[in-house]
Amino acid sequence: MLRSVRAVRSALVVPSRSFSAAPAVFAGRIGARTKKPAKKYDVEAMEPFEFDDQTTIGHDLFNNIREVRQYLRKTNYELPKLKAFAKPFVPPSSDAILKFKSHNYLGEGHPVEKKAVLSVKVSDLQLKDVEKHKFLLLCGRRYQVDTDELVMSSEKFPYRKQNKKFLIDTLNRLLAEAKDAKDTFADVPLDLPQPKKKLQFPMEWARPAQPKSEEQK
């Protein structure tokens, strides 16, 4: 009797087994790898064309028409709203002697957009001869002899406003140093390049005027 009870207990005991989550996690991936790709672009699996739809060229033409109509709607209904933000053009006054130049690319970004270029005529700075001499020595090659302008550019900072501010501060420091009477640099010669001469067409090369015929009169 005891032997039969022990045999029944041993039959009911389930042996312990270790489980791992790795097969369950990668089961979907393994199935996806072994899954056959869909025959979406297979010519043999495509439905026969029954001339009940437009061709690819026709759909491209319709998309172009939709895009043009979208911009026409904006022209008719949205552009007139911009009149409320229009401002009259006010020309710069005589005190605005600084000129800034920058570049913009519509629809895309470009590294050159952060660059700022400053130009100013040296004659508008109202410097004395001694101050102008020192100022031109400090400017160096940034001074354009042909146009009498100081041209500086900066793309040191990531934003255009920062580069403009840096150029204005640099110009103020140059003016402050030029007006400093402690050392005028009068003993340093100023070696400026000769301005370019504009070529003029020799009048003796001109074709002589021909008399008009009776038909031209």
C-alpha positions as CSV (number, residue, x, y, z in Angstrom):
1,M,0.0,0.0,0.0
2,L,2.8,2.5,0.9
3,R,4.6,1.6,-2.4
4,S,1.5,2.4,-4.4
5,V,1.0,5.8,-2.6
6,R,4.6,6.8,-3.3
7,A,4.3,5.9,-6.9
8,V,1.2,8.1,-7.3
9,R,3.0,11.0,-5.6
10,S,6.0,10.7,-7.8
11,A,3.8,10.7,-10.9
12,L,2.0,13.8,-9.8
13,V,5.2,15.9,-9.1
14,V,6.0,18.1,-12.1
15,P,9.7,18.6,-12.6
16,S,11.0,22.2,-12.3
17,R,12.1,23.9,-15.6
18,S,13.9,27.2,-16.2
19,F,12.2,29.7,-18.4
20,S,13.9,32.5,-20.5
21,A,12.3,35.6,-22.0
22,A,14.8,35.7,-24.9
23,P,12.9,33.3,-27.2
24,A,9.6,35.1,-26.6
25,V,11.2,38.5,-27.3
26,F,12.9,37.5,-30.5
27,A,10.1,35.3,-31.7
28,G,8.5,38.2,-33.7
29,R,11.8,39.2,-35.2
30,I,12.7,35.7,-36.3
31,G,9.2,35.4,-37.8
32,A,9.6,38.7,-39.6
33,R,12.9,37.7,-41.1
34,T,11.6,34.4,-42.4
35,K,8.3,36.0,-43.7
36,K,8.2,36.3,-47.4
37,P,8.1,39.9,-48.8
38,A,4.8,41.1,-50.2
39,K,4.5,41.1,-54.0
40,K,3.5,44.8,-54.0
41,Y,5.8,45.8,-56.9
42,D,5.7,42.5,-58.7
43,V,4.3,43.0,-62.2
44,E,2.9,39.5,-62.4
45,A,0.9,40.1,-59.2
46,M,-0.7,43.3,-60.3
47,E,-4.3,43.5,-61.2
48,P,-5.0,43.9,-64.9
49,F,-5.5,47.5,-66.0
50,E,-9.1,48.0,-67.2
51,F,-8.7,51.6,-68.4
52,D,-10.8,52.8,-65.4
53,D,-8.1,55.1,-63.9
54,Q,-5.6,57.8,-64.9
55,T,-2.0,56.9,-65.8
56,T,1.0,58.0,-63.7
57,I,1.6,60.9,-65.9
58,G,-2.1,62.0,-65.5
59,H,-1.8,61.8,-61.7
60,D,1.4,63.9,-61.8
61,L,-0.5,66.5,-63.9
62,F,-3.4,66.6,-61.5
63,N,-0.9,67.1,-58.6
64,N,0.7,70.0,-60.4
65,I,-2.7,71.6,-61.0
66,R,-3.7,71.2,-57.3
67,E,-0.4,72.9,-56.2
68,V,-1.0,75.8,-58.6
69,R,-4.5,76.2,-57.4
70,Q,-3.3,76.2,-53.8
71,Y,-1.0,79.2,-54.5
72,L,-3.7,81.0,-56.4
73,R,-6.0,80.7,-53.4
74,K,-3.3,82.2,-51.2
75,T,-2.9,85.0,-53.7
76,N,-6.6,85.9,-53.8
77,Y,-7.4,85.4,-50.1
78,E,-4.2,85.7,-48.0
79,L,-2.0,88.2,-49.7
80,P,-4.5,91.1,-49.4
81,K,-4.4,90.7,-45.6
82,L,-0.7,91.8,-45.7
83,K,-1.8,95.3,-46.6
84,A,-2.5,95.9,-42.9
85,F,1.2,95.4,-42.1
86,A,2.5,97.7,-44.9
87,K,4.7,100.6,-43.8
88,P,5.8,103.6,-45.9
89,F,9.4,103.7,-47.0
90,V,11.5,106.1,-45.0
91,P,14.9,106.9,-46.6
92,P,17.8,106.9,-44.1
93,S,18.8,110.2,-42.7
94,S,22.2,111.8,-43.1
95,D,23.2,110.6,-39.6
96,A,22.9,107.0,-40.7
97,I,26.3,106.5,-42.1
98,L,26.7,102.8,-41.4
99,K,25.7,100.3,-44.0
100,F,25.1,96.6,-43.3
101,K,24.9,93.8,-45.8
102,S,23.7,90.2,-45.3
103,H,22.3,87.3,-47.2
104,N,19.1,85.4,-46.9
105,Y,18.1,82.1,-48.5
106,L,14.4,81.5,-48.8
107,G,13.1,78.1,-47.9
108,E,16.4,76.8,-46.6
109,G,19.1,77.6,-44.1
110,H,22.7,78.4,-45.0
111,P,25.8,79.1,-42.9
112,V,26.4,82.4,-44.7
113,E,23.2,83.8,-43.2
114,K,24.9,84.6,-39.9
115,K,27.5,86.7,-41.7
116,A,27.3,90.5,-41.5
117,V,29.3,93.1,-43.5
118,L,29.7,96.7,-42.3
119,S,30.8,99.5,-44.6
120,V,31.3,103.2,-43.8
121,K,32.9,106.1,-45.6
122,V,35.9,107.5,-43.7
123,S,35.0,111.0,-44.8
124,D,31.7,110.7,-42.9
125,L,33.5,110.0,-39.6
126,Q,34.7,113.6,-39.4
127,L,38.2,112.9,-38.2
128,K,41.1,115.2,-38.1
129,D,44.2,114.6,-40.3
130,V,46.2,113.2,-37.4
131,E,43.2,111.0,-36.3
132,K,42.6,109.9,-39.9
133,H,46.2,108.9,-40.3
134,K,46.1,106.7,-37.2
135,F,42.7,105.3,-38.1
136,L,43.8,104.2,-41.5
137,L,46.9,102.6,-40.0
138,L,44.7,100.6,-37.6
139,C,42.3,99.6,-40.4
140,G,45.0,98.2,-42.6
141,R,43.8,96.4,-45.8
142,R,40.1,96.8,-44.8
143,Y,40.2,100.3,-46.1
144,Q,39.2,100.6,-49.8
145,V,41.0,103.4,-51.5
146,D,38.8,103.5,-54.5
147,T,35.6,104.1,-52.6
148,D,37.0,105.7,-49.4
149,E,35.2,103.1,-47.3
150,L,36.1,100.9,-44.4
151,V,34.7,97.4,-45.0
152,M,34.6,94.8,-42.2
153,S,32.8,91.4,-42.0
154,S,32.2,89.0,-39.2
155,E,30.8,85.5,-38.9
156,K,32.3,84.7,-35.5
157,F,29.0,84.3,-33.7
158,P,26.1,82.0,-34.5
159,Y,23.6,84.8,-35.0
160,R,23.6,87.8,-37.3
161,K,22.7,90.3,-34.7
162,Q,25.6,89.3,-32.6
163,N,28.0,89.8,-35.6
164,K,26.5,93.2,-36.2
165,K,27.0,94.2,-32.6
166,F,30.6,92.9,-32.7
167,L,31.3,95.0,-35.8
168,I,29.8,98.2,-34.2
169,D,31.9,97.6,-31.1
170,T,35.0,97.1,-33.2
171,L,34.4,100.4,-35.0
172,N,33.9,102.2,-31.8
173,R,37.2,100.8,-30.4
174,L,39.0,101.9,-33.6
175,L,37.6,105.4,-33.3
176,A,38.6,105.6,-29.6
177,E,42.1,104.5,-30.4
178,A,42.4,107.0,-33.3
179,K,41.3,109.9,-31.1
180,D,43.7,108.9,-28.3
181,A,46.4,111.6,-28.3
182,K,49.0,109.7,-26.3
183,D,50.5,108.1,-29.4
184,T,49.5,109.5,-32.8
185,F,51.7,107.2,-34.9
186,A,52.8,110.3,-36.8
187,D,56.2,108.7,-37.4
188,V,54.7,105.6,-39.1
189,P,54.3,106.1,-42.8
190,L,50.9,105.3,-44.4
191,D,51.5,103.2,-47.4
192,L,48.2,103.1,-49.3
193,P,47.8,101.6,-52.8
194,Q,47.1,103.9,-55.7
195,P,43.4,104.1,-56.7
196,K,42.5,102.5,-59.9
197,K,42.2,104.8,-62.8
198,K,39.0,104.6,-64.9
199,L,39.9,103.8,-68.5
200,Q,38.4,106.2,-71.0
201,F,37.7,105.4,-74.6
202,P,40.0,107.5,-76.9
203,M,38.0,109.9,-79.0
204,E,40.3,109.5,-81.9
205,W,39.3,105.8,-82.1
206,A,35.6,106.7,-82.6
207,R,34.1,106.1,-86.0
208,P,33.5,109.3,-87.9
209,A,30.0,110.3,-88.4
210,Q,28.6,109.3,-91.7
211,P,26.4,111.7,-93.7
212,K,22.7,110.6,-93.8
213,S,21.3,109.5,-97.1
214,E,18.2,110.9,-98.6
215,E,16.2,107.8,-97.6
216,Q,17.2,108.2,-93.9
217,K,16.2,111.8,-94.0
